[in-house]
Amino acid sequence: MYRRDPFLALLLEVVGGFFGLLGFGWIYAGRPVLGLALLVGYWLLDWVIGLTLSFLTLGAWCCVWPAQNLVFGALSGYLAYRWLNDSAPAV
């Protein structure tokens, strides 16, 4: 089995997270169940909360929504990065 690049997992999560699609980095990292759970769960939660807050704030939430996705993508990417580094075999 080849060693997966932790930085690529981080990049996949940040870019995917910006578009509200968390989980691709975890799927790449070898954790497909967690990746799919994040992909479906975050997408549903993001849209339900986002649309509700957009309605309640008269659209002001739409200005914060991309930043929220970027923050959650960066956090998930950092965790995938650390998981890959911690699970790497010692050389």
FENKASUL-V777012 format. One line per field, one symbol per residue. burial: # if it has 24 or more other C-alpha atoms within 12 Angstrom, else .. A space follows every 10 residues. Layout:
# FENKASUL-V777012
burial = ???
This chain:
# FENKASUL-V777012
burial = ...#.##### ########## ########## ....#..##. .##..##..# .......... ....#..### .######### #.##...... .
